[in-house]
Amino acid sequence: QVRHVESGGGLVQPGGSLKLSCAASGILLSMWTMAWYRQAPGKQRELVASISSGGSTNYGDSVKGRFTISRDNAKNMVYLELNSLKVEDTAVYYCNRRRLQVPIDPWGQGTQVTVSS
């Protein structure tokens, strides 16, 4: 059974940084496009960034230039580095496999990112 465990969230001031981690079990991440999503209170879950098996990356317009997605295939991990954080980045962040433009695994518990002064 595929399972994703996200970690690394926290409370940070505007302009600050965090690095999120996603550990996957049951699959080899290197074979798949992986993505980070987020869901803010009262809003739908949205795609933040994705990284293909070949390493190509894509970002949502709101995070381009501030967030960086990466992967460590040897550790079967995916990361999301968040820089220049804004209050509107506050959300629960999730990782998932992405196939044909949609997430395909059960959602993990996510990791809460709160940006506040």
C-alpha positions as CSV (number, residue, x, y, z in Angstrom):
1,Q,0.0,0.0,0.0
2,V,1.3,3.4,-1.0
3,R,1.7,5.9,1.9
4,H,3.1,9.4,1.9
5,V,4.3,11.1,5.1
6,E,4.9,14.8,5.1
7,S,7.0,16.7,7.6
8,G,8.8,20.0,8.2
9,G,6.0,22.4,8.5
10,G,5.8,25.0,11.3
11,L,5.2,28.6,12.2
12,V,7.3,31.2,10.4
13,Q,7.3,34.9,10.0
14,P,6.7,36.5,6.6
15,G,9.8,36.4,4.5
16,G,11.0,33.3,6.3
17,S,11.9,29.8,4.9
18,L,11.0,26.2,5.5
19,K,11.9,22.9,3.9
20,L,9.3,20.3,3.7
21,S,10.0,16.6,3.3
22,C,7.9,13.7,1.9
23,A,8.7,10.1,2.6
24,A,7.0,7.5,0.5
25,S,6.6,3.9,1.1
26,G,5.3,1.2,-1.2
27,I,6.6,2.8,-4.4
28,L,9.9,3.9,-6.0
29,L,9.6,7.7,-6.3
30,S,12.2,7.7,-9.0
31,M,9.7,6.2,-11.5
32,W,7.0,8.7,-11.0
33,T,6.1,12.4,-11.3
34,M,5.7,13.7,-7.7
35,A,3.9,16.8,-6.6
36,W,3.3,19.0,-3.7
37,Y,-0.2,20.3,-3.1
38,R,-1.6,22.6,-0.5
39,Q,-5.0,23.4,1.0
40,A,-5.8,26.6,2.8
41,P,-8.7,27.0,5.1
42,G,-11.9,27.3,3.2
43,K,-10.2,26.7,-0.2
44,Q,-9.8,23.8,-2.5
45,R,-6.5,21.9,-2.6
46,E,-4.2,23.3,-5.3
47,L,-1.1,22.1,-7.0
48,V,2.0,23.9,-5.9
49,A,4.8,22.2,-7.7
50,S,5.7,19.0,-9.5
51,I,8.8,17.1,-10.5
52,S,8.9,14.4,-13.2
53,S,10.9,11.2,-13.1
54,G,13.4,13.0,-15.4
55,G,13.7,15.9,-13.0
56,S,11.7,18.5,-15.0
57,T,9.9,20.9,-12.6
58,N,6.8,23.0,-12.8
59,Y,5.4,25.5,-10.4
60,G,2.2,27.3,-9.7
61,D,2.2,30.9,-10.6
62,S,1.9,32.1,-7.0
63,V,5.1,30.3,-5.9
64,K,7.4,30.6,-8.9
65,G,10.7,32.0,-7.9
66,R,10.1,31.3,-4.2
67,F,9.6,27.5,-3.9
68,T,11.9,24.8,-5.1
69,I,10.9,21.1,-5.5
70,S,13.6,18.4,-5.5
71,R,13.9,14.7,-5.0
72,D,16.5,12.3,-3.6
73,N,15.9,9.0,-5.3
74,A,18.4,7.2,-3.2
75,K,16.4,8.1,-0.1
76,N,13.0,7.8,-1.8
77,M,12.2,11.4,-0.7
78,V,10.8,14.5,-2.2
79,Y,11.3,18.0,-0.8
80,L,9.8,21.4,-1.1
81,E,11.9,24.4,-0.1
82,L,9.8,27.4,0.7
83,N,11.4,30.8,0.6
84,S,10.2,34.4,0.9
85,L,7.1,33.1,2.6
86,K,3.9,35.1,2.6
87,V,0.8,35.0,4.8
88,E,-1.1,33.6,1.9
89,D,1.2,30.5,1.8
90,T,-0.5,29.4,5.0
91,A,-1.9,25.9,4.3
92,V,-1.6,22.2,4.9
93,Y,0.9,20.9,2.4
94,Y,0.7,17.4,1.0
95,C,2.7,15.3,-1.4
96,N,1.4,12.7,-3.9
97,R,2.1,11.0,-7.1
98,R,0.8,12.7,-10.2
99,R,-0.4,10.8,-13.2
100,L,-2.3,12.3,-16.2
101,Q,-2.4,15.6,-14.3
102,V,-4.2,14.2,-11.2
103,P,-3.0,12.9,-7.8
104,I,-3.4,9.1,-7.6
105,D,-2.7,8.0,-4.0
106,P,-4.5,8.3,-0.7
107,W,-3.7,11.6,1.0
108,G,-1.3,11.6,4.0
109,Q,-1.9,13.8,7.0
110,G,0.0,16.7,5.5
111,T,2.2,19.2,7.3
112,Q,0.9,22.6,8.5
113,V,2.7,25.7,7.3
114,T,1.6,28.9,9.1
115,V,3.0,32.2,8.0
116,S,2.3,34.9,10.5
117,S,3.9,37.8,12.3
